[in-house]
Amino acid sequence: MTGSRGELNPGFASAVLRDLGTGVFTTDTAGLITYVNPWAERLLRRPATQIVGHDAHDLLHRSPDGTLVPRERCLMLSPLTGSRDTVEGSEEYFLRSDGVLVPIIWSATPLLLEGRPDGLVIVFNDFSLHRDAEERAIAHTAALEALTGRLNLLAAVSSVLMSGMDATAAARKLLPLLVPELGHWASVDLIDAHSGILQRVAVRSPAHPNRARQLTGPLPLPAMQQGLEIIRGDQPVLVQPTDPGDAGVPLAASHRILFDRLGGRWATAIPIRSRRRYYGVLTVAQATKSPSEAEIRLLADIGRRLALVLDNSQLYEEQRNVAETMQRQLLAPLPQVDHLRMAARYLPAQHAMEIGGDWYDATFLVADGVMALVIGDVVGHDLQAAVHMAEVRNMLRALAWTHVKPPSLIMRQLDEAVTHTSDAPMATLIFARIEGPEGGPWQLHWVNAGHPPPLLITSDGATRFLTDGHGPLIGMSSTLHLGLTWPDALEELPPEATVLFYTDGLVESRERPIDAGMARLRHHASLLARQPHARTIDDFCDQLLQRLAPHGDDTALLALRLPPAGAGTSDDHSPPPPPQSANSPAAPERAAPGSLEEQSLVQDPTRDAHEALHQPDGPDRIKPHRIKPHLCCRARRAMVPVDLP
């Protein structure tokens, strides 16, 4: 680069270093700058005339606070002492002409000419962008780790709360997950369902376990009154140790003893409440700092989850037999619709007290003459679930009849109606329209509100889940102001195909996840479709239930089978298909809507079907009783497809 007397070789510098994209300067053996490339001028904001000839260390090298780095500690100059090794670093700073310190990444290499030391070559670049990116990456990684930890905690909380224990046991299992992970100590106060007294059912303090056990029990009246006041709110409350006589401080009377015995400087009191009931207060205390906003949101979410579990526990203790009676009155008898054949089954859970919100509906024609089918499941397993199921069912029927619209718009109106005119909890359902002229071709037009997808089974045994049209649960979008929608789905149905609608009780149990249950359903449905002894839709449903043997939850099943192509048209001379079975889980003494026969009987074979699941095939096996099918008004009216907007 330079000659024996230090002259710059301009041709080499111009050709190699001018557009290198990184700063380069050279020094002589005394540390004086002999050359600087254009990129270094730009980084240092100094022209070459203000750099060349100056001492590189004194002119540029600075500490992070802007002071001059002592010369004996300057790593850049170390190659001048005789070492031939390259040195590098990323913790140094250069001083720009405007006084700004620039963090640099650099390397210093001895400059040797004819084997003799002739100075240094220093290559450097602005490291601020790299450093900022590294800091952002570190912060992003820390945020992801914190989020992962919270998600893992929520998963553990959900696992504990959904384990089927009573409220006190759930609270005692919950607190070890929160302490010491989120606080110094924690407590749960719940309202006794029978006496209405607020009781401290669980306290956890790893530092003082014996004291914590002594703090459980009914709260005194002043403390209970303050506790009930915070329960009736819906926002977390920050609590500090204070004078118990200070009536203006929230929860002073009820929480003072906890601070006195267990310590702590801050506590977050979370109301345990659902949309339908007040249950108590969850409190988590910190020893040294106030809780962050993220921690408060996390605790509020845990409080809501605990309230949901307590909701389920309360519902489980109510009268299920009343719910079952009401539910059977709401289940629909099946109408006779042209050459279409339908079958429905409803199986209560193994324990009769777990009857709830599963339902099907295939008995009504909307105003344009198209038949509608519904399968649904309202949250809960009790009388209220059955009542709410009736509300959702009747709202949907009214909307489907009044508004001839695509299913997606009807779902949006149903979601808004459930949110604003009912206290029904969330529900999953599928709303479908069977569209097509007599003889086909037929189309399935549907939306899915968080429900297991329908299963399409062709006559040759091919199976496929209809996963399109999936949207949020009913009662979620409007409640949370999410603005979510339900996309319409359309499927061409091949002749003699079967469409199977079902609730999660058919495919999910405590012993088997829903994915495995759906795979099992698909396998057995495919086998049955190819077997001659399952030719009718009723035989198909009965044998499918025998193979799957659902238990643990109530189960609703609705199956639709299409006729052969051209069946029922004016030029069709083939024998009519077998009459549709009247085997229906609906209550007896009911007729299908639109039937020409008043008060025609409908058998209620649910108990027999449930018992038949555990009986071998043979002459004593209970068989469904068949009665004369209903003649629906659909037979007097052409079914026409709807033109979608």
Secondary structure by P-SEA (a helix, b strand, c coil): ccccccccaaaaaaaccccccbbbbbbccccccccccaaaaaaacccccccccccccccccccccccccccccccccccccccccccccccbbbbccccbbbbbbbbbbbbbccccccbbbbbcccaaaaaaaaaaaaaaaaaaaaaaaaaaaaaaaaaaaaccccaaaaaaaaaaaaccccccccccccccccccccccccccccccaaaaaaacccccaaaaaaaaaaaaccbbbbbccccccccccccccccaaaaacccccbbbbbbbccccbbbbbbbbbbccccccaaaaaaaaaaaaaaaaaaaaaaaaaccaaaaaaaaaaacccccccccbbbbbbbbccccccccccccccccccccccbbbbbbbccccccaaaaaaaaaaaaaaaaaaaaccccaaaaaaaaaaaaaccccccbbbbbbbbbcccccccbbbbbccccccbbbbbcccbbbbbcccccccccccccccccbbbbbbbbbbccccbbbbbbcccccccccccaaaaaaaaaaaaaaaaaccccccaaaaaaaaaaaaccccbbbbbbbbbbccccccccccccccccccccccccccccccccccccccccccaaaaaaaacccccccccbbbbbccccccccccbbbbbbbcc
